[in-house]
Amino acid sequence: MDVTVLSGGSGSDSLIKGLVQVGGKEVKITNLINLYDDGKSTGFCRKVMNVLGPSDLRKVQYSQWCADGNRSDAITELYESRPDLTFNNFVNTCEYIVNNLPRSYEKTIFKNCIMIFNKHLTKYFNDNNIEDDESRNACLESFNVANVIYSTLFKTHGISKTIKIFRSFLKIEHNVVVNSYTNSILTANCKNGYICKCESDIVELNGKDTITNINIDPNPTTNIEALDCIAKCDMIVISCGTPFSSILPTLKTLNIGHEINKSKARKIIIMNNEYDTDSIGFSSDDIITLYRKYIDFNNFDILVNADASESHRKPIDRFTHNHIFEMGKGEHRPISIGFGVFSIYFDINSTILNHYSYAFDFDGTLYDNEHTKISEDNLTLLQKLRFKHTINIVSGNSYEHIMNCGNGCSGNGYILNGIIVWADGANNEYKNGKLISSISDESIHIDIIDKLIEFCIENDLFFEIRGQRKVFTIKCPRGGRQLIKRDIPNVGLCHIRFNGKSSIDISIDNPDKDMLYKQQQFETLLYVGDSPDGNDRNMMERSAHSITIDSVSKTNVLLNYLTTG
């Protein structure tokens, strides 16, 4: 599942961790950020190298690395420590930190960056007549060494390549995309005349005045990758954080707001727990008013923390899609914020989590031959889930096929133990390898079976006979089902129907997963399938709640979320 998160550097830390903790390893996050930060060592790196600010990129990539469960004291030192550097020992101190890192190809690149930065640093001091050691060392106090490397790579390799180098070094699949590569400065005008001349003035405003508008100079050219990550994702989340420095500059960038409005992804905004330093006095309602200049909030779900300050948890009456979860005071609890986001994405409430039975389609939903590791993890997660809920697998395929897939995952089929399997056209009920019941006992006459086999052989079509001749399935080439259905020989009173995206089923009783629903009288059922226009449709329409899934990867995210609940 691809999730695009609009964020700053540290505001999305809990969100990133929570999405991975709740959704699992199939959640792939792309943080969409701007690089206008110019405070502390970041601001000095911008001056020395004449580049955008590296700190938010550094913070987000470190958060992504931590979210995947990684730990390394040396990497944490690189990303988080702020030693007081001196000009005379600049190279030695930076190289000492880099030398402690795990062995990698990138270490050579990092050392080279330190030497290049040192040359630019010397030139900067000389050009600005900063000659005495005391003045030079004052510029290097509380200095993050990773910022040195990032800013130098910005200069020598470009921002996009820098992101790739650190993704490789940290071995993370998550990504970061910036709104623009234009080396702009962020400023702001305030209500009582105060002017924030740079981004650090904005985040350090602390109620001295109230920002009325922000300015980006020069006007940034939009990065096409930013538009792509919005257009291609499954979910867009606007993170909590500093609105004027983190979120609004990205939304203000040309076409980003338009692309968000156009996207069909699920859209969620997470409100802050309390006032941030750039927005003292701005309630949740005020923040949304600011964002509405650029995006249409009628298509957004709003996630509010029940533990937030009163100004940030009051209902936003103009919008109906409000969701309140207990997510902790101060910083959001990662697992709580992740749980809230996926509850909204899957439209699942506490009643479904605590009282429903769950039914899953098999092929394409739980299992895919091309993704056996994810499929095995899905079946393993079903095992965990069955101790809290009644679990059904409902498949038009044969029980033998499902068992073979289970055996391929576990080696002995135990992975399906305790799970009710409706197979053979959803006609036969199995549990622990035994046939428990059947909806219908009628089978297709052997003469019709022979005719269908002959037809398939003549037309070079793959076929399968399922469930003691209950269903004869023909696999059709893409776009050819209508013609094949027209040419099928006379099958008497048998029913012919489309199934899934490429199959035709012939059967006596027109078996349908919907028959299972009628037979069992499920009062509370969550049904998960991959084909709302095929064999799953009636089941989805009649179930109390249904979820359409288009890959086993997304099913994996759903199952991780359900087991967390």
C-alpha positions in Angstrom: 0.0 0.0 0.0 1.4 3.4 -1.0 0.9 6.2 1.4 1.9 9.8 0.7 2.4 11.9 3.8 2.6 15.7 3.6 4.8 16.6 6.6 7.7 18.5 8.0 10.8 16.9 9.5 9.7 15.8 13.0 5.9 16.2 13.0 5.3 13.0 11.2 7.7 10.8 13.4 4.8 9.2 15.3 2.7 8.8 12.2 5.5 7.1 10.2 6.2 4.6 13.1 2.5 4.1 13.6 1.7 3.3 10.0 4.4 0.6 9.9 3.6 -0.8 13.4 -0.1 -1.2 12.6 0.0 -1.9 8.8 3.1 -3.9 8.6 6.0 -4.1 6.1 3.7 -3.8 3.1 3.1 -0.1 3.9 5.3 2.0 1.7 5.5 5.6 2.8 6.5 8.6 0.7 7.0 11.8 2.7 6.3 14.9 0.6 8.2 17.8 2.3 9.8 21.1 1.6 13.4 22.1 2.4 13.1 25.7 3.5 14.5 25.1 7.0 17.3 27.5 7.8 17.8 27.2 11.5 20.9 26.2 13.5 23.4 24.0 11.6 21.0 23.6 8.7 21.0 27.4 8.1 24.7 27.5 8.2 25.0 24.6 5.7 22.6 26.5 3.4 24.9 29.6 3.5 28.2 27.6 3.0 26.9 25.4 0.1 24.2 27.7 -1.3 21.6 24.9 -1.3 18.2 24.1 0.3 18.1 23.0 3.9 18.9 19.3 4.6 17.5 18.9 8.1 13.9 17.9 7.3 15.0 15.3 4.8 17.6 14.0 7.4 14.9 13.7 10.1 12.3 12.0 7.9 14.8 9.4 6.6 15.9 8.7 10.1 12.3 8.3 11.2 11.6 5.9 8.3 14.7 3.9 9.2 13.6 3.7 12.9 10.0 2.8 11.9 11.3 -0.4 10.2 12.7 -1.6 13.5 16.4 -0.7 12.8 18.8 0.1 15.5 22.5 1.3 15.4 24.2 3.5 17.8 26.6 4.8 15.1 23.8 5.7 12.7 21.8 7.4 15.6 25.0 9.4 16.4 25.3 10.5 12.8 21.7 11.6 12.6 20.9 12.9 16.1 24.1 14.1 17.8 25.1 17.8 17.7 28.7 18.1 18.8 30.4 21.5 19.1 32.8 21.4 16.2 35.9 23.5 15.7 37.3 24.8 12.5 40.8 23.3 13.1 39.4 19.9 13.9 36.4 19.9 11.7 37.5 17.2 9.3 38.8 14.9 12.0 35.7 15.1 14.2 33.3 14.5 11.2 35.4 11.6 9.9 35.5 10.0 13.4 31.6 9.9 13.4 31.6 8.5 9.8 34.3 5.9 10.6 32.0 4.4 13.3 29.3 3.7 10.8 28.6 0.1 9.5 30.8 -0.8 6.5 29.2 0.3 3.3 30.0 1.8 -0.1 28.5 5.1 1.0 31.1 5.7 3.7 33.6 6.7 1.0 31.2 9.1 -0.4 30.5 10.6 3.0 34.2 11.1 3.7 34.6 12.9 0.4 31.7 15.1 1.3 33.4 16.2 4.5 36.5 17.3 2.5 34.4 19.2 0.0 32.4 20.9 2.7 35.6 21.9 4.5 36.9 23.6 1.3 33.6 25.6 1.0 33.7 26.3 4.7 37.2 27.9 4.4 36.1 29.9 1.4 33.0 31.1 3.2 35.0 32.3 6.2 37.5 34.0 4.0 34.8 35.7 1.8 33.0 37.0 4.9 36.1 38.1 6.8 35.5 35.6 9.6 39.2 35.2 10.6 39.6 34.5 14.3 39.1 31.0 15.7 36.5 32.1 18.3 34.2 33.5 15.6 34.7 30.5 13.3 34.0 28.0 16.1 30.9 29.9 17.1 29.4 29.1 13.7 30.0 25.4 14.3 28.5 25.0 17.7 25.8 22.3 18.1 26.4 21.1 14.6 24.9 18.0 13.1 27.4 16.1 10.9 24.7 14.4 8.8 23.7 18.0 7.7 27.2 18.4 6.4 27.0 15.3 4.2 23.4 16.0 3.0 24.1 19.6 2.0 27.3 18.7 0.2 25.5 15.9 -1.7 22.8 18.4 -2.6 25.6 20.5 -4.2 27.5 17.7 -5.9 24.8 15.2 -6.8 21.5 17.0 -6.6 18.7 16.4 -4.1 17.0 13.4 -5.9 20.3 11.5 -6.1 21.1 12.4 -2.4 17.8 10.8 -1.4 18.7 7.6 -3.3 22.2 7.5 -1.8 20.8 7.6 1.8 17.9 5.2 1.0 20.6 2.7 -0.1 22.8 3.4 2.9 19.9 3.0 5.4 18.4 0.1 3.4 14.9 1.6 3.4 12.1 1.2 0.9 10.2 4.2 2.0 10.9 7.4 0.0 11.0 11.1 0.4 10.0 13.6 -2.3 10.5 17.4 -2.2 8.0 19.9 -3.4 10.6 21.8 -5.5 14.3 21.9 -6.2 14.3 25.7 -6.4 16.6 27.2 -3.7 13.9 29.5 -2.2 13.6 31.3 1.1 10.4 31.1 3.2 9.2 34.3 4.8 5.9 35.5 6.4 4.0 38.7 7.2 2.2 39.1 10.5 -0.9 40.9 11.6 0.8 43.6 13.7 3.6 44.3 11.2 6.2 41.8 12.3 8.0 40.2 9.4 9.5 36.7 9.6 12.6 37.1 7.3 13.3 33.3 7.1 11.9 29.9 8.1 13.6 29.9 11.5 11.8 33.2 12.4 8.5 31.5 11.6 9.1 28.4 13.8 10.4 30.6 16.6 7.6 33.1 16.5 6.0 31.8 19.7 3.1 34.1 19.8 5.0 37.4 19.3 2.6 38.1 16.4 0.1 36.3 14.3 1.0 35.2 10.7 -1.3 36.3 8.0 0.5 34.9 4.9 3.7 33.2 3.9 5.9 34.0 0.9 8.3 31.7 -1.0 11.0 33.6 -3.0 11.8 32.9 -5.7 8.6 31.2 -6.7 9.3 27.4 -6.6 9.2 25.3 -9.7 7.1 22.2 -8.9 8.9 18.9 -8.8 7.1 16.5 -11.1 7.9 13.7 -8.6 5.7 15.5 -6.1 2.7 15.4 -8.4 3.4 11.7 -9.3 3.5 10.5 -5.6 0.1 12.2 -5.1 -1.4 10.8 -8.2 -0.3 7.2 -7.7 -0.8 6.6 -4.0 -3.6 4.8 -2.2 -3.9 7.2 0.7 -2.9 10.8 1.3 -2.2 11.9 4.9 -1.6 15.5 5.9 0.4 15.1 9.1 0.4 17.2 12.2 3.2 19.6 12.7 4.0 23.3 12.1 1.4 24.5 9.6 3.2 27.6 8.3 6.6 26.1 7.8 5.9 22.5 7.1 2.5 22.0 5.4 1.4 25.3 3.8 4.6 25.9 1.7 4.1 22.5 0.1 0.3 23.1 -0.5 1.1 26.5 -1.9 3.5 25.1 -4.5 1.9 25.2 -7.9 -0.5 22.3 -8.8 0.1 20.3 -5.6 -3.2 21.3 -4.1 -4.9 20.7 -7.5 -3.4 17.2 -7.7 -4.5 16.4 -4.2 -8.1 17.5 -5.0 -8.0 15.4 -8.2 -6.7 12.3 -6.5 -9.1 9.4 -5.8 -7.0 8.2 -2.9 -8.4 8.2 0.6 -7.5 11.6 2.2 -7.0 12.1 5.9 -5.7 15.1 7.9 -4.4 14.7 11.4 -4.9 17.6 13.7 -2.3 18.8 16.2 -2.6 18.0 19.9 -1.8 21.6 21.0 -0.5 24.9 19.6 2.7 24.7 17.7 5.4 27.4 17.8 4.4 29.1 14.5 0.7 29.0 15.2 0.0 30.0 18.8 -3.7 30.9 19.0 -4.7 28.9 15.9 -7.4 26.2 16.7 -8.0 23.1 14.6 -10.7 25.0 12.8 -8.4 27.9 12.1 -5.7 25.5 10.6 -8.3 23.9 8.3 -9.4 27.4 7.2 -5.8 28.0 6.2 -5.5 24.7 4.3 -8.8 25.2 2.5 -7.3 28.0 0.4 -5.5 25.1 -1.5 -7.4 21.9 -1.0 -11.1 20.8 -0.9 -11.9 19.5 2.6 -15.1 17.9 1.5 -13.0 14.9 0.4 -11.0 14.7 3.6 -11.5 12.7 6.8 -10.3 14.6 9.9 -8.6 12.7 12.6 -8.8 14.4 16.0 -7.1 13.3 19.2 -9.5 12.9 22.1 -6.6 13.7 24.4 -5.7 17.0 22.6 -6.1 20.5 24.2 -9.7 21.9 24.0 -8.9 24.2 21.1 -7.6 21.3 19.0 -10.3 18.7 19.8 -13.5 20.8 19.4 -15.8 19.5 16.7 -15.3 21.1 13.3 -19.0 21.5 12.5 -18.7 22.4 8.9 -17.3 19.0 8.1 -19.1 15.6 8.6 -16.1 13.3 8.3 -14.6 13.8 11.8 -13.1 10.9 13.7 -12.0 11.0 17.3 -9.5 8.6 18.7 -7.5 8.5 22.0 -4.0 9.0 20.8 -2.1 10.3 23.9 -1.2 13.6 25.4 1.7 15.6 24.2 3.1 13.6 21.3 0.8 11.2 19.5 1.3 7.5 20.5 2.5 5.8 17.3 0.3 2.7 17.5 -2.8 4.8 18.3 -2.3 7.2 15.4 -1.6 4.4 13.0 -4.7 2.5 14.2 -6.8 5.6 13.7 -5.6 6.2 10.2 -6.2 2.6 9.1 -9.6 2.6 10.8 -10.6 5.5 8.6 -9.0 4.0 5.5 -10.8 0.6 5.8 -14.0 2.2 7.2 -13.9 -0.1 10.3 -15.4 0.8 13.7 -15.2 -0.9 17.1 -18.3 -3.0 16.4 -16.7 -4.6 13.4 -13.5 -5.1 15.2 -15.1 -6.7 18.3 -18.2 -8.5 17.1 -18.1 -9.4 13.4 -17.2 -12.6 11.7 -14.7 -12.2 8.8 -14.9 -13.9 5.4 -12.1 -13.6 2.8 -12.0 -14.5 -0.9 -8.9 -16.6 -1.6 -7.2 -16.2 -5.0 -6.1 -12.6 -5.5 -7.1 -11.6 -2.0 -5.3 -13.9 0.4 -3.1 -15.8 -2.0 -1.1 -15.0 -5.2 1.3 -17.4 -6.8 3.6 -14.5 -7.7 3.8 -13.3 -4.1 4.1 -16.4 -2.0 5.9 -14.8 0.9 3.2 -12.2 1.4 0.6 -14.9 0.9 2.1 -17.1 3.6 2.2 -14.1 5.9 -1.5 -13.5 5.2 -2.5 -17.1 6.1 -0.3 -16.8 9.2 -2.1 -13.7 10.2 -5.5 -15.4 9.7 -4.4 -18.0 12.3 -3.8 -15.2 14.8 -7.1 -13.6 13.9 -9.2 -16.8 14.3 -8.7 -16.8 18.1 -10.8 -13.6 18.3 -13.2 -14.1 15.4 -14.9 -16.7 13.3 -12.9 -16.8 10.0 -14.2 -18.1 6.7 -12.4 -18.5 3.4 -15.0 -18.3 0.6 -13.7 -19.4 -2.8 -15.1 -20.5 -6.1 -12.0 -22.6 -6.5 -11.5 -26.2 -5.4 -10.7 -27.2 -1.9 -7.7 -29.2 -3.3 -6.3 -26.0 -4.8 -6.6 -24.1 -1.5 -5.0 -26.9 0.4 -2.2 -27.1 -2.1 -1.5 -23.4 -1.6 -1.6 -23.8 2.2 0.8 -26.8 1.9 3.1 -24.7 -0.2 3.3 -22.1 2.5 3.6 -24.2 5.6 4.7 -27.6 4.3 1.9 -29.6 5.9 -1.3 -27.5 5.6 -1.5 -26.6 9.4 -1.7 -22.9 8.3 -5.4 -23.5 7.5 -6.3 -25.4 10.7 -9.3 -24.0 12.5 -10.4 -21.9 9.5 -13.7 -22.7 7.8 -13.2 -23.0 4.1 -16.1 -22.8 1.7 -14.8 -24.1 -1.6 -15.9 -25.8 -4.9 -17.9 -22.9 -6.0 -18.5 -21.9 -2.4 -20.7 -25.0 -2.2 -18.8 -27.2 0.2 -17.8 -26.4 3.8 -14.5 -27.8 5.0 -12.7 -27.6 8.3 -9.4 -29.2 9.3 -9.3 -31.2 6.0 -12.9 -32.7 6.4 -16.0 -32.0 4.5 -18.6 -30.7 7.0 -21.6 -29.8 4.8 -22.8 -28.9 1.3 -25.3 -26.4 0.0 -26.2 -28.6 -3.0 -25.5 -32.3 -3.9 -26.2 -32.0 -7.6 -23.3 -32.4 -10.1 -22.9 -31.6 -13.8 -23.8 -34.7 -15.9 -20.8 -36.5 -17.2 -21.9 -36.1 -20.9 -21.9 -32.3 -20.5 -18.5 -32.5 -18.8 -17.1 -34.5 -21.8 -18.5 -31.9 -24.3 -17.0 -29.0 -22.4 -13.6 -30.8 -22.2 -13.6 -31.4 -25.9 -14.6 -27.7 -26.5 -11.7 -26.5 -24.4 -9.1 -28.8 -26.1 -10.3 -27.7 -29.5 -9.9 -24.0 -28.6 -6.7 -24.4 -26.6 -8.4 -23.1 -23.3 -7.3 -24.0 -19.8 -10.2 -25.6 -17.8 -10.7 -26.9 -14.3 -13.4 -29.3 -12.8 -14.1 -28.3 -9.2 -15.8 -29.9 -6.3 -17.0 -33.4 -7.5 -18.2 -31.9 -10.8 -20.1 -29.0 -9.1 -18.4 -26.4 -11.3 -16.6 -26.5 -14.7 -14.4 -23.4 -15.0 -12.9 -22.1 -18.3 -10.0 -19.7 -18.1 -10.4 -17.2 -21.0 -7.8 -14.9 -22.7 -8.1 -11.2 -21.9 -11.1 -9.7 -23.6 -12.3 -13.0 -25.0 -15.0 -14.1 -22.5 -18.0 -12.8 -24.5 -17.0 -14.7 -27.6 -16.2 -17.9 -25.7 -19.5 -17.8 -23.8 -21.3 -17.5 -27.2 -19.6 -20.6 -28.6 -19.9 -22.9 -25.6 -21.8 -26.0 -26.6 -25.3 -26.7 -25.3 -25.1 -27.4 -21.5 -28.8 -28.1 -21.0 -30.1 -26.6 -17.7 -26.7 -25.7 -16.4 -26.0 -22.0 -15.6 -23.2 -20.1 -17.4 -21.8 -17.1 -15.6 -18.7 -14.9 -15.5 -16.4 -15.2 -12.5 -13.6 -12.8 -11.6 -11.8 -11.1 -14.4 -11.1 -13.9 -16.8 -13.2 -17.0 -16.0 -16.5 -18.6 -17.0 -18.2 -21.0 -14.6 -20.7 -23.7 -15.7 -22.8 -25.3 -12.9 -26.1 -26.9 -12.1 -27.2 -24.6 -9.3 -25.7 -21.3 -10.3 -23.5 -21.4 -7.2 -22.7 -18.0 -5.9 -20.9 -16.9 -2.8 -24.2 -15.2 -2.0 -25.7 -18.6 -1.4 -23.4 -19.0 1.5 -24.7 -15.8 3.0 -28.3 -17.0 2.6 -27.4 -20.4 4.0 -25.6 -19.2 7.0 -27.7 -16.1 7.8 -24.7 -14.1 9.0 -26.0 -11.2 11.0 -22.6 -9.5 11.3 -20.2 -10.2 8.5 -17.1 -8.4 7.1 -16.4 -9.7 3.6 -13.1 -9.0 1.9 -12.7 -9.7 -1.9 -10.9 -8.5 -5.0 -13.7 -8.5 -7.6 -16.7 -6.2 -6.9 -18.0 -6.9 -10.4 -17.5 -10.6 -10.4 -18.3 -13.5 -8.1 -17.8 -11.4 -5.0 -20.4 -8.8 -5.9 -23.5 -10.2 -4.2 -21.5 -11.2 -1.1 -20.3 -7.6 -0.9 -23.7 -6.1 -1.4 -25.4 -8.3 1.3 -22.6 -8.3 3.9 -22.9 -5.8 6.8 -19.5 -4.4 5.7 -17.3 -5.2 2.7 -13.8 -4.2 1.6 -12.5 -4.4 -2.0 -8.9 -5.3 -2.1 -6.8 -5.3 -5.3 -3.7 -7.1 -4.1 -2.5 -9.6 -1.5 -0.2 -6.8 -0.3 -3.1 -4.6 0.7 -4.8 -7.6 2.3 -1.6 -8.0 4.4 -2.0 -4.4 5.6 -5.6 -5.1 6.5 -4.8 -8.3 8.4 -2.0 -6.6 10.3 -4.4 -3.8 11.3 -7.2 -6.3 12.3 -4.8 -8.3 14.5 -3.6 -5.1 16.1 -7.3 -4.3 16.9 
